[in-house]
Amino acid sequence: MPAYAYRAYLVDGSTETGVLDASTKQDAARKLAQQGRRSYHLAPVNGERQTLRLPGRSALTFTRRVDLSRLFSELSVLLNAGFTVDRALNAVISGQANHQRRQQLQSVLDLTTGGRPIAEAFAGLPGITSDVAALLASGERSGKMAYICQRLADTFEATAKRRAAIVEALAYPAFLLMVMSGALVILATVLVPALEPIFEGSSAPKPFTMTMLSALGTVFRDYPFVFPLAAVLGLLSYLFLSRSAGARKQFSHWLLNIPLIGPLVRDAVIARYLETLALLLGNGVAMTEALGLAANVSRQSSLAASFATIEETVANGARLHGAIVKAGIFDNATMSLVALGEEANALPVVLDRAAKMLQLTLSRRIDTVLKLLTPALTISLGFLVGSLVISVMTTILSINDLALQ
């Protein structure tokens, strides 16, 4: 029978290391739980590290994405009603009107009926990241799939509402920017060419605004390919930099240091990290494995490095509270809650509570920023438009000075 090396917390809060014989890793974790030990590291004695194996993306792509919030909400209701996953998926597919989305869900159903794990079947859907797949795998393993689906539905719904609020706040300023850009093009290609002959026959120099608009109009008339070429070069540069680890790291560092925006991004990632960690631990995933899977929530390299440090510190025998204090990215309230959770042997509950507190604070701060963002951008664009109008009017009025000379 295989042997598994473990590190576990005892009821009194002390730690213990040892070796346990078990047929599978899940069986080893179950035996430790029956003995009153809460494992935070569990691996075969040969030193190989086992993790939830998540498949890669399906090569098949679709133009329309499945509404993941609605999908998991419907699955949660059906699973709570006693349906199996296969029957629940079949019911969801029958109620889906869009053909492409039906195909996506049908591919998931085909995999589950073929005996594939649920996480592997869902991993081909766009939007199913590695941390979401890990939650699905843990829900299947623990028998809490309905609960996991409901939590995922809530998470995707909150993300969609936040994205919609940001788009709504930026829609009006974006419209003003488009109008201003159109007005600038009209001035550069129509008005300025009509006024230039007046200055050409005079010794007076052309105003600076007219010179700039004249240069812009020349580019539009003589070199129209410059603008699409610049757009293509910008897109290629973005694709190149997005594949560069160094560029992503620099962008992550820059984003997290932007006033107002940086703290919001950091708190959103940390809240998702704590929520994912709480769900994984509550479903019986070992501590180090849960930490490694929860780290996948971050696309910011600096935060991912901090999460990896936490995992490594805990794997070396430290407590979770000490590891997050060492990471230096958590607020005092979260660190205090983690310390209390370890003392009471109730980390899943406490981590979930900490995540909800962060999400509530984050929602309030985002609402405040969005309320201030629209008027701030509108006033800024109005100032630019006003400056442009004043410059053009000054140029036109300077024609009277030329007439009096």
N, C-alpha and C positions, 0 to 999 in steps of 0.2 A: 504494500500500500504506500502511496506517495507520502512524503513528509513535508510539512509546511512550517517555516520559521515565522514566528509572530512576535509582535510587540503590542501590548494591550494595557488599558487602564483597569485597575481593580476598583472595587466598590468604595474603598477608602480614599481613592484618588491617586494612589501610588501606581507605578508602572512595573510591568513584568515582561521579560523576554523568555522565549522557550521554543520548543519544537513540538508539533502536534501531528499525529498520523490521521489522515483523512483521505477519502477517495477523490474528492474534488475540493477546490478552493471554497465553494459555497458551503460544503459540508463542514470544512474546518471553521469557517466563520460562525456557523450554527452551533457547533460544539463549544466554541469559546463563549458565545452568548448564553448558552445553557449553564455554563460554569460561572457566570457573573462577570466575565471579562469582556471589555469593549475594545475590540482590535482597532488599531490605527495603522498597522502595517502587517501585511500578510503576503508571503511569497514562498515559492518552492525552495527547498534547501539547496538546490543547485545554483541559486542566485538569480535565476531568470525572473524578470519582472513581468507579471501578468496584468493586463489591463483589459478593459472592455474593448474588443476589437470592432472597429467601426469601418464599414466599407467605404470605398471611394464613390464619387459621383457617377451617376449613370451617364453614359455617352449620349443618350437621347435627350434632346433639349426641346422645350416647348415655348411658344410665344406667350401663352397666358398662364399665369401662376395660380395655383390653388390658394384660396383664402384660408390660410392656416388657422386663423382664429376661429372661423366658422367650422372648419373641419374638426378641430379638436374639441370644440364645444359640443357638436353633434355626437361625436364619438363618446364623450363623457356621459352624455345623457343616455345613450343606447347601452353602454357598458353597465351603467348603474341600474338599468332596467333588466339586466340579466342576459343581454346579447353577448355572444362571443365576438372577438375582434373581426373574424371573417364575416359574420352576419352583419355586424355594425357597418363595416366598410361597404358591403353590398347594398345596405339600405341607403347609405350616403350617396353612393354612385347612382342609384336609381332616382334620387332627387336632384341630381346635377344636370343642368340644362346645357351647359357649354360642352361641346364635343371634345375639345382638346383637354379640358380639365377631367372629363370622364376617362380619357385615355390615361392620364397621369395616375388617377386613383385606381384604375383597373390594373395598371402595372404593379401597383402596391399590393392589391388583392391577389394577383397571380403569384406574387412572391410569398405572401403569407400562407396561402393555400398549398403552396409547394413545399412548405416546411421551413422556410427561412425565418430567422428571428425578426421580430417586429421592427427593431432599430435598423436592421439591414434593409428591410423592405421600404421603410420610410426615407432612408438616406438619399434615395434618388430624387426626391421632391425638391424643387428649388426652395430655398429658405430653411431647410433642415440642416443646421450646423452640427458640428461634432458634439457640442454640449447638449443640444436637444436630443440627438440620437442616444447619447449616454443616459439621459433621463428616461427615454423610452425603454432602453435596455434594462435599467434598474427597476422601472415599473413593472415590466414583464416578469422579471426575476422575483420580485417581492409580492406580486399579485395585487398591486395598487395602480393598475393601468388607468382606471377611471379617474382617480385622484390626480395622477400625473397629467392626463389629458386636459382636465379642467384647469390646472395651474398653467399649462402651456397656452391654453386658450386665453386666459386672463393676461398673460405676458404679451402675446402677439396683439391682442386687442389694445392694450395700453400703448404699445409701440406704434400701432397704426394711428391712434388718436393723437399721439404726440407729433408724429410726422405730418398729419393733416393740419394740425394747429400751426406748425411752422410754415407749411406751404401757404396757408391762408394769410398768415402775417406778412409773408414776402410777396404775395400776389400784386397788391396795389403798388408798392415801390417798384416792382419789376415792370409793371405797365408804364409808370412814369418814366422809367429809364428808357424803355423802348420809344416812347413818344419823343423824349429829348434827343435820342440818337437820330430819329427820323428828321426832326427839325434841324439838327446839325448838318445832316447830309443835304437837305434842301438849301440851307444857307450857303454851303460850300460849293454846290453845283449850279445854283440859279442866281442867288442874290449877289454874291461876291463877284462872279464874272461880269455882271452888269455894271458894277461900281468901279472895277479896276481901270477902265479906260480914262476915268476922270483923273485918277492919280498919275497915270502914265504921262499925261501932258503937263504935269506940274512938277515943280521942284520940291514940293513938300513930300516927305516920306510917307509911305503907307502905314497906317496904324498896325500895331503888333497883332491884334485880333484878326484883321483882314489878311495879314501875311500868313498866319496859321491856317485860317480857313481856306485860303487860296492854295496852300500846299496840300491840304486834305482833298480839295476838289480836283487837283491835278492827279493825285493818286487814284481817285475814283474814276476819272475819265481815261487816263492813259495806262494805268496799271491795275485794272480791276481784278486780275488774278491774284494780287497780293493778299487779299483778305481770305479767300478760301484756302490759299496756300498756308497762311498763318494758322488757320483753324486746323488744317491737317497736321501741320508740324506740332501744334499744341497737343492734339490728340495722341500723336506718336510719342511725344515726350512724356505725356501722362502714362501711357501704357508701359513705356520703358522704365520710368521711375517707380511705377507700382510693382514692378517685378524685382526691384533692387532693395535688398534688405537694409542697406545703409540709408537710402532715400526714405524708406518707410519709417525708419527709426528717427531720422531727423524731422520728418513731418509730424510724427507722434509727439516728439519733444516740443515742437513749436505749437502744436494744437493744445497740448495740456498747459502751456504757459500763457495762452491768450486770456486776458482778464474776462471774467464772467463766463466765457465759453468753456475754458479749460476745466474749472471746478465742476461744471455741469456734466461734462463728458466723463470725468473721473468718478464722480458719485454714481452716475448711471451704470458704469461698468462694475463698480464695487457692489452696488445693490444686486445686480444680476449674478455676480460671483457668489455672494452670500446666499442668495435664494437657491441657486443651483447646488451649492455645497450642502445646504440644509436638506434639500430633497434627496440627494444621493446618500447622505449619511442616514436619513430616515428610512431609506430603502435597503439598508444593510450593506452598502458599499464600504470597504475598508477606508480608513482615513487618508492614507497617502494616495490611494487610487482615486478617491473622490476629489482630493486637491488637484491632482493632475488633470482630471476631466473638467473640473470647474474652471481651470485656468484657460480653457478654450473659449470662454465668453469674450475675452479681450482681443481686439484687433490692434490695440495700441501696444507697441513693442516694449515701452518702458513699464507699463502696468503688467504685461505678460511676464517680464523679467522679475518683477516683484512677487507675482504669484508663484513663479518657479522657485524663487528663494524660500517662500513659505513652505512649499512642498519638500524641498531638500532639507530644511531645518527640522521639520516634523519627522521626516524619514530617519534623521540622525538621532531621534529620541527626545526631542524637545516638545514641550506642550504647544498647542495651537496658539494660546494667548501670547506666549513668548515669541513665537514665530511672527505673528502679525505686528507685534510691537517693534520687532526688528525690521520689518518691511517698511514701516514709517509712512504708510499711505492711508491708514484708517483713522477715523476720528476717535476722540476719547470715549464717547458713549458706546461705540461699537466694541472697542477693546474692553470696556468694563463689562458689557454683556457677555462677551466671549469668556472672560474670566469666571463670571458667575455660572455660565453654562457648563464649564468644565468641572467646577466644584460640585454642582448638582447633578452631574452626569446627564445633562439634558441639552447637549449641543444642538441637535436638529431644531428643537423648538426655539431656542434662544437665537440661533442664526437666522431663522425665518423671521422672527420678530425684528431683529436688527435690520434685515433687508427691507421689511415693510416700513420701518421708521425712515430709512434713507429714501425710499421711493416716495413717501408722502412729502418729505422735505423737498425732494427734487421736483416734484410736480408743482409745488407752490412757487419755487424759484423760477421754473420755466414759465409759468403763467405770468409772473411779474416781468420777466425779460421780454416775453412776447407782447405784453401790453405797452411796454416802452419802446419796443423795436419799430413798430409801424410808424408812430409819429416821428421818431428820431430819423428814420430813413426818409420819410416824406419831407421833413424840414430840410434835410441835407440836400436832397434832389431839388427842392424848391430854391434853395440858395444857389445851386449850380445853374439852374435855368435862369434865375434872375440875373446872375452875373453875366451869362451869355447875352441876355437881352440888353443889358446896360452896355456891354461892349459893342454890340451891333449898333445900338442907337447912337453911341458916342462916335462911331465910325461914320454913320450917316450924317450926323450934325457937323462933323469936320468938313463935309463937302461945302457947307455954307461959308466956312472960313476960306476955302479955296476960291469960291466965287467972289469974295470981297477983296482978294489980293489983286 
